[in-house]
């Protein structure tokens, strides 16, 4: 069965606007806890999503019947659903932004295919077990360990009414390492993580499992040694991981066009100053190795860089084809679906703040009383007003321009755009720091985010 030919045949048999998306996924999840393999789960899914646009309405059907007759039936049902919805719908879709149809094959893991270095399943489990044991052998103060590894290998074929015919091979994998510690009846946990577009080999190209295990142990010991601090408003330096979380959670969601139409804080503010002139923030799909890499989105749109904030001024929102037409702009490839059962939604890809020109050491030296903050701890929250609160994984007091002892129990909060307005230095360093990042918005999406180090003012929550 040639699935690509069947998709094209069904498209060519119909006069209505159709989008057919085949999706095959192989996934693997491994988890080791305290010397035991607790999860070894391998799954496969395969199916086709069909969208029809008729009478200004969408019809969507998904099917696992990949025969030609099964695809014809799904297309007929999608067209019927759109036609019936259009007969009663008041606010009909006016159309879709025009695009250049994409054709070809895109393999995001091509450089990994000939590698002989990737271990088989037994080898991967062995390496996870060894790293897990290494954590617990670090000392009596390390009480427990956990390592979770996951990989997804996607193959998609997208065929549309307008002539898009594209095949996408998209492997992604990630790792999370957690160490638990106890000292004098005080318990702490700390984690490290990493994620890429590519294979196991790519994941560990620059850092080994042993490096991640050692880092988790180091972090949990720092938390055991750290003192609590009182809260207040402070000048701080945020590391690339926290800058990435801020860019994605507190800024990125507010500029997704569906949220904008629902009344997010940036509605109607294109052209306004929303950040320091030192801040330029973009969303860009096609970045090699980044965990959120997307070359062609699930509407068949080739991704590009969307400049959201430029020199502190709000320039653009993120769009699918429908919203791009409404806002009289071009789509940037931000329509994404997690599986064939899902309709594409407006989503981020790799969202980041561009590096500046400041030296990190000089940024630290310029702070008389503040904090150096690194990484997300347990989690956080943000909403459409850009108000946010994040737990900080690693924090240090800065006094008279020097980094002091580690502190803990800190939360970082504020209104994201006000925080960005306070930025007075942006480092020349840059890193993607979201690690194992998945974004949830009705369905999951693999994303990445990052940036330079930022010096800004925020509200710090703590305790004595």
C-alpha positions as CSV (number, residue, x, y, z in Angstrom):
1,X,0.0,0.0,0.0
2,X,1.4,3.4,-1.0
3,X,-0.2,5.7,1.5
4,X,1.1,8.9,-0.3
5,X,-0.5,7.8,-3.6
6,X,-3.8,7.0,-1.8
7,X,-3.8,10.4,-0.2
8,X,-3.3,12.2,-3.5
9,X,-5.9,10.0,-5.2
10,X,-8.6,10.9,-2.6
11,X,-7.6,14.6,-2.9
12,X,-7.8,14.5,-6.7
13,X,-11.2,12.8,-6.6
14,X,-12.8,15.7,-4.7
15,X,-13.5,19.2,-5.8
16,X,-13.8,20.5,-2.2
17,X,-10.9,22.0,-0.2
18,X,-9.2,19.0,1.5
19,X,-6.2,18.6,3.7
20,X,-5.0,15.0,4.4
21,X,-2.4,14.2,7.0
22,X,-0.9,10.7,7.5
23,X,0.9,10.2,10.8
24,X,2.9,7.2,12.0
25,X,4.5,7.3,15.4
26,X,6.8,4.9,17.2
27,X,7.4,5.9,20.8
28,X,9.5,4.5,23.7
29,X,9.4,5.4,27.4
30,X,11.9,4.1,29.9
31,X,12.0,4.9,33.6
32,X,14.3,3.7,36.3
33,X,13.7,4.3,40.0
34,X,16.1,3.4,42.8
35,X,17.7,0.5,40.8
36,X,14.5,-0.9,39.3
37,X,13.2,-0.6,35.8
38,X,9.6,0.7,36.4
39,X,8.6,1.5,32.9
40,X,9.5,0.1,29.5
41,X,6.7,1.1,27.2
42,X,6.8,0.9,23.4
43,X,3.8,2.1,21.4
44,X,2.8,2.6,17.8
45,X,0.0,4.7,16.3
46,X,-0.9,5.2,12.7
47,X,-3.7,7.0,11.0
48,X,-4.9,9.8,8.8
49,X,-6.6,13.1,9.7
50,X,-8.8,14.7,7.1
51,X,-10.0,18.3,7.2
52,X,-12.5,19.8,4.8
53,X,-13.3,23.5,4.4
54,X,-16.8,23.9,2.9
55,X,-19.3,26.8,3.2
56,X,-17.0,28.6,5.5
57,X,-16.8,25.8,8.1
58,X,-14.4,23.1,9.0
59,X,-15.1,19.4,9.0
60,X,-12.6,17.1,10.7
61,X,-12.4,13.3,10.7
62,X,-9.6,11.0,11.8
63,X,-9.3,7.3,10.9
64,X,-7.0,4.3,11.4
65,X,-8.4,2.7,8.3
66,X,-5.6,3.3,5.8
67,X,-7.2,1.6,2.8
68,X,-8.2,3.6,-0.1
69,X,-11.9,3.0,0.7
70,X,-11.3,4.0,4.3
71,X,-9.7,7.3,3.2
72,X,-12.5,8.0,0.8
73,X,-15.1,7.4,3.5
74,X,-13.2,9.8,5.9
75,X,-13.0,12.5,3.3
76,X,-16.8,12.1,2.5
77,X,-17.6,12.4,6.2
78,X,-15.3,15.5,6.7
79,X,-17.0,17.2,3.7
80,X,-20.4,16.3,5.0
81,X,-19.6,17.6,8.5
82,X,-18.3,20.9,7.1
83,X,-21.3,21.4,4.8
84,X,-23.8,20.8,7.6
85,X,-21.9,23.1,10.0
86,X,-21.8,25.8,7.3
87,X,-25.6,25.6,6.8
88,X,-26.2,26.7,10.4
89,X,-23.1,28.7,11.3
90,X,-23.3,32.5,11.6
91,X,-19.7,33.5,11.7
92,X,-18.2,31.7,8.8
93,X,-14.5,31.4,7.9
94,X,-13.7,34.0,5.3
95,X,-10.8,31.9,3.9
96,X,-7.2,31.0,4.5
97,X,-4.0,33.0,4.0
98,X,-2.3,32.1,0.7
99,X,0.8,30.1,0.9
100,X,3.3,28.6,-1.6
101,X,2.6,24.8,-1.7
102,X,5.5,22.8,-0.3
103,X,6.7,19.7,-2.0
104,X,9.5,17.3,-1.0
105,X,10.9,15.2,1.8
106,X,12.4,16.6,5.0
107,X,14.3,14.3,7.3
108,X,15.1,16.0,10.6
109,X,17.3,13.2,11.8
110,X,19.1,12.4,8.6
111,X,22.6,12.8,10.0
112,X,21.9,10.2,12.7
113,X,20.7,7.3,10.4
114,X,24.2,5.9,9.7
115,X,25.4,6.1,13.3
116,X,26.6,2.9,14.8
117,X,26.8,4.4,18.2
118,X,23.2,4.3,19.3
119,X,22.6,1.4,21.7
120,X,19.7,-1.0,21.3
121,X,16.9,-1.2,23.8
122,X,18.9,-3.4,26.2
123,X,21.8,-1.1,25.9
124,X,19.8,2.0,26.7
125,X,18.3,0.3,29.8
126,X,21.7,-0.8,31.0
127,X,23.1,2.8,30.7
128,X,20.1,4.2,32.6
129,X,20.5,1.6,35.3
130,X,24.2,2.5,35.6
131,X,23.5,6.2,35.9
132,X,20.8,5.6,38.4
133,X,23.2,3.5,40.5
134,X,25.8,6.3,40.2
135,X,23.4,8.8,41.8
136,X,22.7,6.6,44.8
137,X,26.4,5.8,45.3
138,X,27.2,9.5,45.6
139,X,26.9,9.5,49.4
140,X,24.7,8.8,52.4
141,X,22.9,12.1,52.0
142,X,21.5,11.0,48.6
143,X,18.5,8.9,49.3
144,X,16.8,8.1,46.1
145,X,17.0,8.5,42.3
146,X,14.9,8.5,39.2
147,X,15.7,8.7,35.5
148,X,13.1,8.9,32.7
149,X,13.9,8.7,29.0
150,X,11.5,9.1,26.1
151,X,11.8,9.1,22.3
152,X,9.3,9.7,19.5
153,X,9.9,8.9,15.9
154,X,7.3,10.5,13.6
155,X,6.6,10.1,9.9
156,X,4.1,12.4,8.4
157,X,2.8,12.9,4.9
158,X,0.7,16.0,4.2
159,X,-1.3,16.4,1.0
160,X,-3.6,19.4,0.4
161,X,-6.0,20.7,-2.2
162,X,-3.6,23.5,-3.2
163,X,-0.8,21.1,-4.1
164,X,1.3,20.6,-1.0
165,X,2.8,17.1,-1.0
166,X,5.3,16.7,1.7
167,X,6.9,13.9,3.8
168,X,8.4,14.7,7.2
169,X,10.7,12.4,9.3
170,X,10.9,13.8,12.8
171,X,12.7,12.0,15.6
172,X,12.8,13.6,19.1
173,X,14.1,12.4,22.4
174,X,14.7,13.7,25.9
175,X,16.0,12.7,29.3
176,X,15.2,13.7,32.9
177,X,17.4,12.9,35.9
178,X,16.2,13.4,39.5
179,X,18.2,13.1,42.7
180,X,16.6,13.1,46.2
181,X,18.6,14.0,49.3
182,X,18.2,14.2,53.1
183,X,20.3,15.8,55.8
184,X,19.3,16.5,59.4
185,X,15.6,15.6,58.7
186,X,15.5,18.0,55.8
187,X,14.6,16.6,52.4
188,X,15.2,18.1,49.0
189,X,15.0,17.1,45.3
190,X,16.7,18.5,42.2
191,X,16.7,17.6,38.5
192,X,18.5,18.1,35.3
193,X,17.1,17.5,31.8
194,X,17.8,17.7,28.2
195,X,15.9,17.3,24.9
196,X,16.7,17.5,21.2
197,X,15.4,16.8,17.7
198,X,17.4,13.8,16.8
199,X,18.5,10.5,18.2
200,X,20.0,9.2,21.4
201,X,23.4,10.0,19.9
202,X,22.4,13.6,19.3
203,X,20.9,13.8,22.9
204,X,24.3,12.9,24.5
205,X,26.6,14.5,22.0
206,X,27.7,17.3,24.4
207,X,26.8,15.9,27.8
208,X,26.7,12.3,29.0
209,X,24.3,10.5,31.3
210,X,27.0,10.6,33.9
211,X,27.3,14.4,33.6
212,X,23.5,14.7,34.1
213,X,23.6,12.4,37.1
214,X,26.5,14.3,38.7
215,X,24.7,17.6,38.1
216,X,21.5,16.4,39.8
217,X,23.5,15.3,42.8
218,X,25.4,18.6,42.9
219,X,22.1,20.6,42.8
220,X,20.4,18.6,45.5
221,X,23.3,19.1,47.8
222,X,23.3,22.8,47.2
223,X,19.6,22.9,48.1
224,X,20.4,20.9,51.3
225,X,23.0,23.5,52.3
226,X,21.0,26.5,51.3
227,X,19.2,28.9,53.6
228,X,15.8,30.4,53.1
229,X,15.4,34.1,52.4
230,X,12.7,36.7,52.8
231,X,10.9,38.0,49.8
232,X,10.7,41.4,48.2
233,X,11.4,43.2,44.9
234,X,15.0,42.7,43.7
235,X,17.3,43.2,40.8
236,X,18.1,39.7,39.5
237,X,19.8,37.9,36.7
238,X,17.8,35.2,35.0
239,X,19.6,32.3,33.3
240,X,18.7,31.1,29.8
241,X,16.4,28.3,31.2
242,X,14.3,30.8,33.1
243,X,14.4,33.3,30.3
244,X,13.0,30.5,28.1
245,X,10.2,29.7,30.5
246,X,9.3,33.4,30.7
247,X,9.4,33.7,26.9
248,X,7.2,30.6,26.4
249,X,4.8,30.6,29.3
250,X,4.3,34.2,30.2
251,X,4.8,35.9,26.8
252,X,4.4,33.3,24.0
253,X,0.9,32.2,24.9
254,X,-0.4,35.7,25.1
255,X,0.5,36.3,21.4
256,X,-1.0,33.1,20.0
257,X,-3.7,34.6,17.7
258,X,-6.6,32.4,19.1
259,X,-5.8,33.7,22.6
260,X,-5.4,37.2,21.2
261,X,-8.9,37.0,19.7
262,X,-10.2,35.8,23.1
263,X,-8.9,38.9,24.8
264,X,-5.3,38.3,25.9
265,X,-3.3,41.3,27.3
266,X,-1.7,42.1,24.0
267,X,-4.9,42.4,22.0
268,X,-4.8,45.5,19.8
269,X,-1.3,46.4,20.9
270,X,0.8,45.8,17.7
271,X,3.2,48.7,17.4
272,X,3.2,49.5,21.2
273,X,6.3,49.3,23.4
274,X,5.9,46.3,25.6
275,X,9.6,45.7,26.7
276,X,13.0,47.3,27.0
277,X,14.6,48.3,23.7
278,X,17.2,45.6,24.5
279,X,14.6,42.9,24.1
280,X,13.9,41.1,20.8
281,X,11.8,37.9,21.1
282,X,11.1,35.5,18.2
283,X,9.5,32.1,17.5
284,X,11.4,30.1,14.9
285,X,10.6,26.5,13.8
286,X,13.6,25.4,11.7
287,X,16.5,25.5,14.2
288,X,18.8,22.4,14.0
289,X,18.8,20.2,17.1
290,X,16.3,22.4,19.1
291,X,13.6,20.2,20.7
292,X,10.8,22.2,19.1
293,X,12.2,21.9,15.6
294,X,9.5,22.1,12.9
295,X,10.2,22.5,9.1
296,X,6.7,22.2,7.8
297,X,3.7,22.6,10.1
298,X,0.5,20.4,10.1
299,X,-1.3,22.7,7.7
300,X,1.6,22.2,5.2
301,X,3.1,25.7,5.9
302,X,6.9,26.0,5.8
303,X,8.1,27.5,9.1
304,X,9.9,30.8,9.3
305,X,11.1,33.2,12.0
306,X,8.3,35.3,13.4
307,X,9.6,38.4,15.3
308,X,7.1,38.9,18.1
309,X,8.9,41.8,19.9
310,X,11.6,43.8,18.2
311,X,13.6,46.4,20.1
312,X,10.9,46.3,22.8
313,X,8.0,46.9,20.3
314,X,5.3,44.3,19.8
315,X,5.4,43.4,16.1
316,X,3.5,40.2,15.4
317,X,1.3,37.5,16.8
318,X,1.6,33.8,16.0
319,X,-0.9,32.4,13.4
320,X,-2.4,29.6,11.6
321,X,-3.7,30.2,8.0
322,X,-7.2,31.2,9.2
323,X,-6.0,33.8,11.7
324,X,-3.3,35.1,9.4
325,X,-6.0,36.0,6.8
326,X,-8.0,37.8,9.5
327,X,-5.0,39.8,10.7
328,X,-3.9,40.4,7.1
329,X,-0.4,38.9,7.6
330,X,1.5,35.7,6.6
331,X,1.4,32.5,8.6
332,X,4.7,31.4,10.1
333,X,4.1,27.7,10.4
334,X,2.5,27.6,13.9
335,X,-0.4,25.2,13.3
336,X,0.5,22.0,15.1
337,X,-1.3,18.7,15.9
338,X,0.2,16.1,18.3
339,X,-1.4,13.0,16.6
340,X,-3.5,12.3,13.6
341,X,-6.5,12.4,16.0
342,X,-5.9,16.1,16.7
343,X,-6.8,19.2,14.7
344,X,-4.0,21.7,14.3
345,X,-3.9,24.4,16.8
346,X,-1.9,27.6,17.0
347,X,1.3,26.6,18.9
348,X,4.8,27.9,19.5
349,X,7.9,26.0,18.2
350,X,11.2,27.4,19.5
351,X,10.6,30.7,21.3
352,X,13.6,32.7,22.5
353,X,15.0,36.1,23.2
354,X,18.0,37.1,21.1
355,X,21.4,37.6,22.8
356,X,22.7,41.1,23.4
357,X,26.2,42.6,24.0
358,X,26.7,42.5,27.7
359,X,29.2,40.4,29.6
360,X,27.7,38.2,32.3
361,X,30.5,38.9,34.8
362,X,30.0,42.6,34.4
363,X,26.2,42.2,34.8
364,X,26.8,40.4,38.1
365,X,29.3,43.0,39.2
366,X,26.7,45.7,38.7
367,X,24.3,44.3,41.2
368,X,24.6,45.5,44.8
369,X,21.8,43.4,46.3
370,X,20.0,40.8,44.3
371,X,19.9,37.2,43.1
372,X,21.3,35.0,40.4
373,X,18.4,32.6,39.4
374,X,18.7,29.4,37.4
375,X,16.2,26.9,36.2
376,X,12.6,25.9,36.9
377,X,12.0,23.8,40.0
378,X,8.6,22.1,40.5
379,X,6.7,24.2,38.0
380,X,4.7,27.4,37.7
381,X,1.8,29.2,36.2
382,X,1.0,32.0,33.8
383,X,-2.2,33.4,32.3
384,X,-3.5,35.5,29.5
385,X,-2.8,38.7,31.5
386,X,1.0,37.7,31.4
387,X,0.9,37.4,35.2
388,X,3.2,34.5,36.2
389,X,4.8,32.7,39.2
390,X,7.6,30.2,38.8
391,X,9.4,28.1,41.4
392,X,13.2,28.5,41.1
393,X,15.5,25.5,41.1
394,X,18.8,27.1,41.8
395,X,19.4,30.5,43.4
396,X,22.3,32.5,44.8
397,X,22.5,35.8,46.7
398,X,24.4,38.6,44.9
399,X,26.0,41.1,47.3
400,X,28.2,44.0,46.3
401,X,28.7,42.5,42.8
402,X,29.7,39.0,43.9
403,X,27.7,35.7,43.9
404,X,27.3,34.4,47.4
405,X,25.9,31.3,49.0
406,X,23.0,29.3,47.5
407,X,19.5,30.1,48.8
408,X,16.2,28.2,48.4
409,X,12.5,28.4,48.6
410,X,12.3,31.2,46.1
411,X,9.4,32.0,43.7
412,X,9.7,34.4,40.8
413,X,6.6,36.4,40.0
414,X,5.3,39.5,38.2
415,X,3.7,40.7,35.0
416,X,5.9,39.5,32.2
417,X,5.8,42.6,30.0
418,X,6.6,44.8,33.1
419,X,9.5,42.5,33.8
420,X,10.8,42.8,30.2
421,X,10.4,46.6,30.5
422,X,12.9,46.6,33.4
423,X,15.6,44.7,31.5
424,X,18.8,46.8,31.6
425,X,21.3,44.2,30.4
426,X,21.2,41.3,28.0
427,X,24.2,38.9,27.8
428,X,26.0,37.8,24.6
429,X,25.6,34.2,25.9
430,X,22.8,32.1,24.5
431,X,21.3,28.7,25.2
432,X,18.0,26.8,24.7
433,X,17.0,25.7,28.2
434,X,13.6,24.0,28.2
435,X,15.1,20.5,28.3
436,X,12.2,18.1,28.3
437,X,9.7,20.7,27.4
438,X,6.2,19.8,26.3
439,X,3.5,22.5,26.0
440,X,0.0,21.6,26.9
441,X,-2.9,23.4,25.2
442,X,-5.6,20.8,24.8
443,X,-3.0,18.6,23.3
444,X,0.7,18.2,23.8
445,X,3.4,19.8,21.6
446,X,7.1,19.4,21.7
447,X,8.7,22.9,22.1
448,X,11.9,24.6,23.2
449,X,12.7,28.0,24.5
450,X,15.7,29.9,25.8
451,X,17.7,33.1,25.5
452,X,20.7,35.0,27.0
453,X,21.1,36.0,30.6
454,X,18.8,38.9,31.5
455,X,19.2,41.5,34.2
456,X,15.8,42.8,35.4
457,X,13.6,43.5,38.4
458,X,11.1,41.0,39.7
459,X,9.2,40.1,42.8
460,X,10.8,37.4,44.8
461,X,8.7,35.3,47.2
462,X,10.6,33.5,50.0
463,X,10.4,32.6,53.6
464,X,12.5,33.2,56.7
